[in-house]
Amino acid sequence: MSDRIPKPTILTNRNTVCKPTTAAEVRKDIEWLKQHHQEYQGQWIALHRGVLLGANHDALELYKAIESAGQLNLALFISLA
């Protein structure tokens, strides 16, 4: 992983999760981070297999939005602070 990409901070949830589990799925998230992390600096983001599900400066607000969209079990939460 490039030193330019911020170290991710992952929120955990108690629901059944469908996080990236294969190397190919993880690479999609890493590629997205390489290409877009500067656009979302200082925010929390939610990714799923290289697709941005949402972004917000407030982790709780992002969590609520992702939960409302029914995507909580898909989301990988990362802080780009």
Phi and psi restraints in degrees (range 20) as a CNS / XPLOR table:
assign (resid 1 and name C) (resid 2 and name N)
       (resid 2 and name CA) (resid 2 and name C) 1.0 -68.5 20.0 2
assign (resid 2 and name N) (resid 2 and name CA)
       (resid 2 and name C) (resid 3 and name N) 1.0 145.8 20.0 2
assign (resid 2 and name C) (resid 3 and name N)
       (resid 3 and name CA) (resid 3 and name C) 1.0 -68.6 20.0 2
assign (resid 3 and name N) (resid 3 and name CA)
       (resid 3 and name C) (resid 4 and name N) 1.0 -18.5 20.0 2
assign (resid 3 and name C) (resid 4 and name N)
       (resid 4 and name CA) (resid 4 and name C) 1.0 -74.9 20.0 2
assign (resid 4 and name N) (resid 4 and name CA)
       (resid 4 and name C) (resid 5 and name N) 1.0 -19.0 20.0 2
assign (resid 4 and name C) (resid 5 and name N)
       (resid 5 and name CA) (resid 5 and name C) 1.0 -87.2 20.0 2
assign (resid 5 and name N) (resid 5 and name CA)
       (resid 5 and name C) (resid 6 and name N) 1.0 125.6 20.0 2
assign (resid 5 and name C) (resid 6 and name N)
       (resid 6 and name CA) (resid 6 and name C) 1.0 -60.4 20.0 2
assign (resid 6 and name N) (resid 6 and name CA)
       (resid 6 and name C) (resid 7 and name N) 1.0 146.8 20.0 2
assign (resid 6 and name C) (resid 7 and name N)
       (resid 7 and name CA) (resid 7 and name C) 1.0 -65.5 20.0 2
assign (resid 7 and name N) (resid 7 and name CA)
       (resid 7 and name C) (resid 8 and name N) 1.0 125.3 20.0 2
assign (resid 7 and name C) (resid 8 and name N)
       (resid 8 and name CA) (resid 8 and name C) 1.0 -72.5 20.0 2
assign (resid 8 and name N) (resid 8 and name CA)
       (resid 8 and name C) (resid 9 and name N) 1.0 145.4 20.0 2
assign (resid 8 and name C) (resid 9 and name N)
       (resid 9 and name CA) (resid 9 and name C) 1.0 -114.8 20.0 2
assign (resid 9 and name N) (resid 9 and name CA)
       (resid 9 and name C) (resid 10 and name N) 1.0 120.8 20.0 2
assign (resid 9 and name C) (resid 10 and name N)
       (resid 10 and name CA) (resid 10 and name C) 1.0 -106.9 20.0 2
assign (resid 10 and name N) (resid 10 and name CA)
       (resid 10 and name C) (resid 11 and name N) 1.0 127.7 20.0 2
assign (resid 10 and name C) (resid 11 and name N)
       (resid 11 and name CA) (resid 11 and name C) 1.0 -83.7 20.0 2
assign (resid 11 and name N) (resid 11 and name CA)
       (resid 11 and name C) (resid 12 and name N) 1.0 138.2 20.0 2
assign (resid 11 and name C) (resid 12 and name N)
       (resid 12 and name CA) (resid 12 and name C) 1.0 -103.3 20.0 2
assign (resid 12 and name N) (resid 12 and name CA)
       (resid 12 and name C) (resid 13 and name N) 1.0 152.4 20.0 2
assign (resid 12 and name C) (resid 13 and name N)
       (resid 13 and name CA) (resid 13 and name C) 1.0 -131.5 20.0 2
assign (resid 13 and name N) (resid 13 and name CA)
       (resid 13 and name C) (resid 14 and name N) 1.0 166.2 20.0 2
assign (resid 13 and name C) (resid 14 and name N)
       (resid 14 and name CA) (resid 14 and name C) 1.0 -93.7 20.0 2
assign (resid 14 and name N) (resid 14 and name CA)
       (resid 14 and name C) (resid 15 and name N) 1.0 -2.8 20.0 2
assign (resid 14 and name C) (resid 15 and name N)
       (resid 15 and name CA) (resid 15 and name C) 1.0 -76.7 20.0 2
assign (resid 15 and name N) (resid 15 and name CA)
       (resid 15 and name C) (resid 16 and name N) 1.0 162.6 20.0 2
assign (resid 15 and name C) (resid 16 and name N)
       (resid 16 and name CA) (resid 16 and name C) 1.0 -61.3 20.0 2
assign (resid 16 and name N) (resid 16 and name CA)
       (resid 16 and name C) (resid 17 and name N) 1.0 131.5 20.0 2
assign (resid 16 and name C) (resid 17 and name N)
       (resid 17 and name CA) (resid 17 and name C) 1.0 -113.8 20.0 2
assign (resid 17 and name N) (resid 17 and name CA)
       (resid 17 and name C) (resid 18 and name N) 1.0 155.5 20.0 2
assign (resid 17 and name C) (resid 18 and name N)
       (resid 18 and name CA) (resid 18 and name C) 1.0 -129.7 20.0 2
assign (resid 18 and name N) (resid 18 and name CA)
       (resid 18 and name C) (resid 19 and name N) 1.0 56.0 20.0 2
assign (resid 18 and name C) (resid 19 and name N)
       (resid 19 and name CA) (resid 19 and name C) 1.0 -76.4 20.0 2
assign (resid 19 and name N) (resid 19 and name CA)
       (resid 19 and name C) (resid 20 and name N) 1.0 163.0 20.0 2
assign (resid 19 and name C) (resid 20 and name N)
       (resid 20 and name CA) (resid 20 and name C) 1.0 -56.8 20.0 2
assign (resid 20 and name N) (resid 20 and name CA)
       (resid 20 and name C) (resid 21 and name N) 1.0 131.6 20.0 2
assign (resid 20 and name C) (resid 21 and name N)
       (resid 21 and name CA) (resid 21 and name C) 1.0 -124.7 20.0 2
assign (resid 21 and name N) (resid 21 and name CA)
       (resid 21 and name C) (resid 22 and name N) 1.0 -18.3 20.0 2
assign (resid 21 and name C) (resid 22 and name N)
       (resid 22 and name CA) (resid 22 and name C) 1.0 -101.8 20.0 2
assign (resid 22 and name N) (resid 22 and name CA)
       (resid 22 and name C) (resid 23 and name N) 1.0 159.5 20.0 2
assign (resid 22 and name C) (resid 23 and name N)
       (resid 23 and name CA) (resid 23 and name C) 1.0 -59.5 20.0 2
assign (resid 23 and name N) (resid 23 and name CA)
       (resid 23 and name C) (resid 24 and name N) 1.0 -38.3 20.0 2
assign (resid 23 and name C) (resid 24 and name N)
       (resid 24 and name CA) (resid 24 and name C) 1.0 -64.4 20.0 2
assign (resid 24 and name N) (resid 24 and name CA)
       (resid 24 and name C) (resid 25 and name N) 1.0 -40.2 20.0 2
assign (resid 24 and name C) (resid 25 and name N)
       (resid 25 and name CA) (resid 25 and name C) 1.0 -67.7 20.0 2
assign (resid 25 and name N) (resid 25 and name CA)
       (resid 25 and name C) (resid 26 and name N) 1.0 -41.4 20.0 2
assign (resid 25 and name C) (resid 26 and name N)
       (resid 26 and name CA) (resid 26 and name C) 1.0 -64.3 20.0 2
assign (resid 26 and name N) (resid 26 and name CA)
       (resid 26 and name C) (resid 27 and name N) 1.0 -40.7 20.0 2
assign (resid 26 and name C) (resid 27 and name N)
       (resid 27 and name CA) (resid 27 and name C) 1.0 -60.8 20.0 2
assign (resid 27 and name N) (resid 27 and name CA)
       (resid 27 and name C) (resid 28 and name N) 1.0 -34.7 20.0 2
assign (resid 27 and name C) (resid 28 and name N)
       (resid 28 and name CA) (resid 28 and name C) 1.0 -62.9 20.0 2
assign (resid 28 and name N) (resid 28 and name CA)
       (resid 28 and name C) (resid 29 and name N) 1.0 -43.3 20.0 2
assign (resid 28 and name C) (resid 29 and name N)
       (resid 29 and name CA) (resid 29 and name C) 1.0 -65.8 20.0 2
assign (resid 29 and name N) (resid 29 and name CA)
       (resid 29 and name C) (resid 30 and name N) 1.0 -41.6 20.0 2
assign (resid 29 and name C) (resid 30 and name N)
       (resid 30 and name CA) (resid 30 and name C) 1.0 -63.6 20.0 2
assign (resid 30 and name N) (resid 30 and name CA)
       (resid 30 and name C) (resid 31 and name N) 1.0 -42.6 20.0 2
assign (resid 30 and name C) (resid 31 and name N)
       (resid 31 and name CA) (resid 31 and name C) 1.0 -62.0 20.0 2
assign (resid 31 and name N) (resid 31 and name CA)
       (resid 31 and name C) (resid 32 and name N) 1.0 -42.9 20.0 2
assign (resid 31 and name C) (resid 32 and name N)
       (resid 32 and name CA) (resid 32 and name C) 1.0 -60.1 20.0 2
assign (resid 32 and name N) (resid 32 and name CA)
       (resid 32 and name C) (resid 33 and name N) 1.0 -45.1 20.0 2
assign (resid 32 and name C) (resid 33 and name N)
       (resid 33 and name CA) (resid 33 and name C) 1.0 -60.8 20.0 2
assign (resid 33 and name N) (resid 33 and name CA)
       (resid 33 and name C) (resid 34 and name N) 1.0 -42.9 20.0 2
assign (resid 33 and name C) (resid 34 and name N)
       (resid 34 and name CA) (resid 34 and name C) 1.0 -59.6 20.0 2
assign (resid 34 and name N) (resid 34 and name CA)
       (resid 34 and name C) (resid 35 and name N) 1.0 -40.4 20.0 2
assign (resid 34 and name C) (resid 35 and name N)
       (resid 35 and name CA) (resid 35 and name C) 1.0 -82.4 20.0 2
assign (resid 35 and name N) (resid 35 and name CA)
       (resid 35 and name C) (resid 36 and name N) 1.0 -29.4 20.0 2
assign (resid 35 and name C) (resid 36 and name N)
       (resid 36 and name CA) (resid 36 and name C) 1.0 -125.4 20.0 2
assign (resid 36 and name N) (resid 36 and name CA)
       (resid 36 and name C) (resid 37 and name N) 1.0 -2.9 20.0 2
assign (resid 36 and name C) (resid 37 and name N)
       (resid 37 and name CA) (resid 37 and name C) 1.0 -58.8 20.0 2
assign (resid 37 and name N) (resid 37 and name CA)
       (resid 37 and name C) (resid 38 and name N) 1.0 -33.4 20.0 2
assign (resid 37 and name C) (resid 38 and name N)
       (resid 38 and name CA) (resid 38 and name C) 1.0 -69.1 20.0 2
assign (resid 38 and name N) (resid 38 and name CA)
       (resid 38 and name C) (resid 39 and name N) 1.0 -28.9 20.0 2
assign (resid 38 and name C) (resid 39 and name N)
       (resid 39 and name CA) (resid 39 and name C) 1.0 -67.2 20.0 2
assign (resid 39 and name N) (resid 39 and name CA)
       (resid 39 and name C) (resid 40 and name N) 1.0 -24.6 20.0 2
assign (resid 39 and name C) (resid 40 and name N)
       (resid 40 and name CA) (resid 40 and name C) 1.0 -117.4 20.0 2
assign (resid 40 and name N) (resid 40 and name CA)
       (resid 40 and name C) (resid 41 and name N) 1.0 20.2 20.0 2
assign (resid 40 and name C) (resid 41 and name N)
       (resid 41 and name CA) (resid 41 and name C) 1.0 -55.6 20.0 2
assign (resid 41 and name N) (resid 41 and name CA)
       (resid 41 and name C) (resid 42 and name N) 1.0 134.3 20.0 2
assign (resid 41 and name C) (resid 42 and name N)
       (resid 42 and name CA) (resid 42 and name C) 1.0 85.8 20.0 2
assign (resid 42 and name N) (resid 42 and name CA)
       (resid 42 and name C) (resid 43 and name N) 1.0 3.5 20.0 2
assign (resid 42 and name C) (resid 43 and name N)
       (resid 43 and name CA) (resid 43 and name C) 1.0 -118.4 20.0 2
assign (resid 43 and name N) (resid 43 and name CA)
       (resid 43 and name C) (resid 44 and name N) 1.0 166.2 20.0 2
assign (resid 43 and name C) (resid 44 and name N)
       (resid 44 and name CA) (resid 44 and name C) 1.0 -93.8 20.0 2
assign (resid 44 and name N) (resid 44 and name CA)
       (resid 44 and name C) (resid 45 and name N) 1.0 141.1 20.0 2
assign (resid 44 and name C) (resid 45 and name N)
       (resid 45 and name CA) (resid 45 and name C) 1.0 -126.5 20.0 2
assign (resid 45 and name N) (resid 45 and name CA)
       (resid 45 and name C) (resid 46 and name N) 1.0 158.0 20.0 2
assign (resid 45 and name C) (resid 46 and name N)
       (resid 46 and name CA) (resid 46 and name C) 1.0 -123.9 20.0 2
assign (resid 46 and name N) (resid 46 and name CA)
       (resid 46 and name C) (resid 47 and name N) 1.0 123.2 20.0 2
assign (resid 46 and name C) (resid 47 and name N)
       (resid 47 and name CA) (resid 47 and name C) 1.0 -117.2 20.0 2
assign (resid 47 and name N) (resid 47 and name CA)
       (resid 47 and name C) (resid 48 and name N) 1.0 154.9 20.0 2
assign (resid 47 and name C) (resid 48 and name N)
       (resid 48 and name CA) (resid 48 and name C) 1.0 -145.3 20.0 2
assign (resid 48 and name N) (resid 48 and name CA)
       (resid 48 and name C) (resid 49 and name N) 1.0 108.4 20.0 2
assign (resid 48 and name C) (resid 49 and name N)
       (resid 49 and name CA) (resid 49 and name C) 1.0 50.2 20.0 2
assign (resid 49 and name N) (resid 49 and name CA)
       (resid 49 and name C) (resid 50 and name N) 1.0 46.4 20.0 2
assign (resid 49 and name C) (resid 50 and name N)
       (resid 50 and name CA) (resid 50 and name C) 1.0 83.1 20.0 2
assign (resid 50 and name N) (resid 50 and name CA)
       (resid 50 and name C) (resid 51 and name N) 1.0 10.3 20.0 2
assign (resid 50 and name C) (resid 51 and name N)
       (resid 51 and name CA) (resid 51 and name C) 1.0 -116.5 20.0 2
assign (resid 51 and name N) (resid 51 and name CA)
       (resid 51 and name C) (resid 52 and name N) 1.0 128.9 20.0 2
assign (resid 51 and name C) (resid 52 and name N)
       (resid 52 and name CA) (resid 52 and name C) 1.0 -74.8 20.0 2
assign (resid 52 and name N) (resid 52 and name CA)
       (resid 52 and name C) (resid 53 and name N) 1.0 121.2 20.0 2
assign (resid 52 and name C) (resid 53 and name N)
       (resid 53 and name CA) (resid 53 and name C) 1.0 -90.5 20.0 2
assign (resid 53 and name N) (resid 53 and name CA)
       (resid 53 and name C) (resid 54 and name N) 1.0 -28.1 20.0 2
assign (resid 53 and name C) (resid 54 and name N)
       (resid 54 and name CA) (resid 54 and name C) 1.0 176.6 20.0 2
assign (resid 54 and name N) (resid 54 and name CA)
       (resid 54 and name C) (resid 55 and name N) 1.0 165.6 20.0 2
assign (resid 54 and name C) (resid 55 and name N)
       (resid 55 and name CA) (resid 55 and name C) 1.0 -149.8 20.0 2
assign (resid 55 and name N) (resid 55 and name CA)
       (resid 55 and name C) (resid 56 and name N) 1.0 146.5 20.0 2
assign (resid 55 and name C) (resid 56 and name N)
       (resid 56 and name CA) (resid 56 and name C) 1.0 -164.5 20.0 2
assign (resid 56 and name N) (resid 56 and name CA)
       (resid 56 and name C) (resid 57 and name N) 1.0 150.2 20.0 2
assign (resid 56 and name C) (resid 57 and name N)
       (resid 57 and name CA) (resid 57 and name C) 1.0 -71.7 20.0 2
assign (resid 57 and name N) (resid 57 and name CA)
       (resid 57 and name C) (resid 58 and name N) 1.0 -21.5 20.0 2
assign (resid 57 and name C) (resid 58 and name N)
       (resid 58 and name CA) (resid 58 and name C) 1.0 -107.3 20.0 2
assign (resid 58 and name N) (resid 58 and name CA)
       (resid 58 and name C) (resid 59 and name N) 1.0 118.2 20.0 2
assign (resid 58 and name C) (resid 59 and name N)
       (resid 59 and name CA) (resid 59 and name C) 1.0 -60.2 20.0 2
assign (resid 59 and name N) (resid 59 and name CA)
       (resid 59 and name C) (resid 60 and name N) 1.0 -40.9 20.0 2
assign (resid 59 and name C) (resid 60 and name N)
       (resid 60 and name CA) (resid 60 and name C) 1.0 -66.2 20.0 2
assign (resid 60 and name N) (resid 60 and name CA)
       (resid 60 and name C) (resid 61 and name N) 1.0 -40.5 20.0 2
assign (resid 60 and name C) (resid 61 and name N)
       (resid 61 and name CA) (resid 61 and name C) 1.0 -63.8 20.0 2
assign (resid 61 and name N) (resid 61 and name CA)
       (resid 61 and name C) (resid 62 and name N) 1.0 -41.2 20.0 2
assign (resid 61 and name C) (resid 62 and name N)
       (resid 62 and name CA) (resid 62 and name C) 1.0 -63.4 20.0 2
assign (resid 62 and name N) (resid 62 and name CA)
       (resid 62 and name C) (resid 63 and name N) 1.0 -45.0 20.0 2
assign (resid 62 and name C) (resid 63 and name N)
       (resid 63 and name CA) (resid 63 and name C) 1.0 -56.9 20.0 2
assign (resid 63 and name N) (resid 63 and name CA)
       (resid 63 and name C) (resid 64 and name N) 1.0 -46.1 20.0 2
assign (resid 63 and name C) (resid 64 and name N)
       (resid 64 and name CA) (resid 64 and name C) 1.0 -63.1 20.0 2
assign (resid 64 and name N) (resid 64 and name CA)
       (resid 64 and name C) (resid 65 and name N) 1.0 -41.9 20.0 2
assign (resid 64 and name C) (resid 65 and name N)
       (resid 65 and name CA) (resid 65 and name C) 1.0 -64.7 20.0 2
assign (resid 65 and name N) (resid 65 and name CA)
       (resid 65 and name C) (resid 66 and name N) 1.0 -42.6 20.0 2
assign (resid 65 and name C) (resid 66 and name N)
       (resid 66 and name CA) (resid 66 and name C) 1.0 -67.9 20.0 2
assign (resid 66 and name N) (resid 66 and name CA)
       (resid 66 and name C) (resid 67 and name N) 1.0 -39.2 20.0 2
assign (resid 66 and name C) (resid 67 and name N)
       (resid 67 and name CA) (resid 67 and name C) 1.0 -63.6 20.0 2
assign (resid 67 and name N) (resid 67 and name CA)
       (resid 67 and name C) (resid 68 and name N) 1.0 -43.9 20.0 2
assign (resid 67 and name C) (resid 68 and name N)
       (resid 68 and name CA) (resid 68 and name C) 1.0 -62.5 20.0 2
assign (resid 68 and name N) (resid 68 and name CA)
       (resid 68 and name C) (resid 69 and name N) 1.0 -32.5 20.0 2
assign (resid 68 and name C) (resid 69 and name N)
       (resid 69 and name CA) (resid 69 and name C) 1.0 -80.0 20.0 2
assign (resid 69 and name N) (resid 69 and name CA)
       (resid 69 and name C) (resid 70 and name N) 1.0 -3.3 20.0 2
assign (resid 69 and name C) (resid 70 and name N)
       (resid 70 and name CA) (resid 70 and name C) 1.0 74.1 20.0 2
assign (resid 70 and name N) (resid 70 and name CA)
       (resid 70 and name C) (resid 71 and name N) 1.0 22.9 20.0 2
assign (resid 70 and name C) (resid 71 and name N)
       (resid 71 and name CA) (resid 71 and name C) 1.0 -113.5 20.0 2
assign (resid 71 and name N) (resid 71 and name CA)
       (resid 71 and name C) (resid 72 and name N) 1.0 13.1 20.0 2
assign (resid 71 and name C) (resid 72 and name N)
       (resid 72 and name CA) (resid 72 and name C) 1.0 -59.9 20.0 2
assign (resid 72 and name N) (resid 72 and name CA)
       (resid 72 and name C) (resid 73 and name N) 1.0 -37.8 20.0 2
assign (resid 72 and name C) (resid 73 and name N)
       (resid 73 and name CA) (resid 73 and name C) 1.0 -72.6 20.0 2
assign (resid 73 and name N) (resid 73 and name CA)
       (resid 73 and name C) (resid 74 and name N) 1.0 -10.5 20.0 2
assign (resid 73 and name C) (resid 74 and name N)
       (resid 74 and name CA) (resid 74 and name C) 1.0 -98.0 20.0 2
assign (resid 74 and name N) (resid 74 and name CA)
       (resid 74 and name C) (resid 75 and name N) 1.0 -26.4 20.0 2
assign (resid 74 and name C) (resid 75 and name N)
       (resid 75 and name CA) (resid 75 and name C) 1.0 -75.6 20.0 2
assign (resid 75 and name N) (resid 75 and name CA)
       (resid 75 and name C) (resid 76 and name N) 1.0 133.9 20.0 2
assign (resid 75 and name C) (resid 76 and name N)
       (resid 76 and name CA) (resid 76 and name C) 1.0 -104.9 20.0 2
assign (resid 76 and name N) (resid 76 and name CA)
       (resid 76 and name C) (resid 77 and name N) 1.0 112.1 20.0 2
assign (resid 76 and name C) (resid 77 and name N)
       (resid 77 and name CA) (resid 77 and name C) 1.0 -90.4 20.0 2
assign (resid 77 and name N) (resid 77 and name CA)
       (resid 77 and name C) (resid 78 and name N) 1.0 131.5 20.0 2
assign (resid 77 and name C) (resid 78 and name N)
       (resid 78 and name CA) (resid 78 and name C) 1.0 -137.6 20.0 2
assign (resid 78 and name N) (resid 78 and name CA)
       (resid 78 and name C) (resid 79 and name N) 1.0 135.1 20.0 2
assign (resid 78 and name C) (resid 79 and name N)
       (resid 79 and name CA) (resid 79 and name C) 1.0 -92.5 20.0 2
assign (resid 79 and name N) (resid 79 and name CA)
       (resid 79 and name C) (resid 80 and name N) 1.0 127.5 20.0 2
assign (resid 79 and name C) (resid 80 and name N)
       (resid 80 and name CA) (resid 80 and name C) 1.0 -106.7 20.0 2
assign (resid 80 and name N) (resid 80 and name CA)
       (resid 80 and name C) (resid 81 and name N) 1.0 35.2 20.0 2
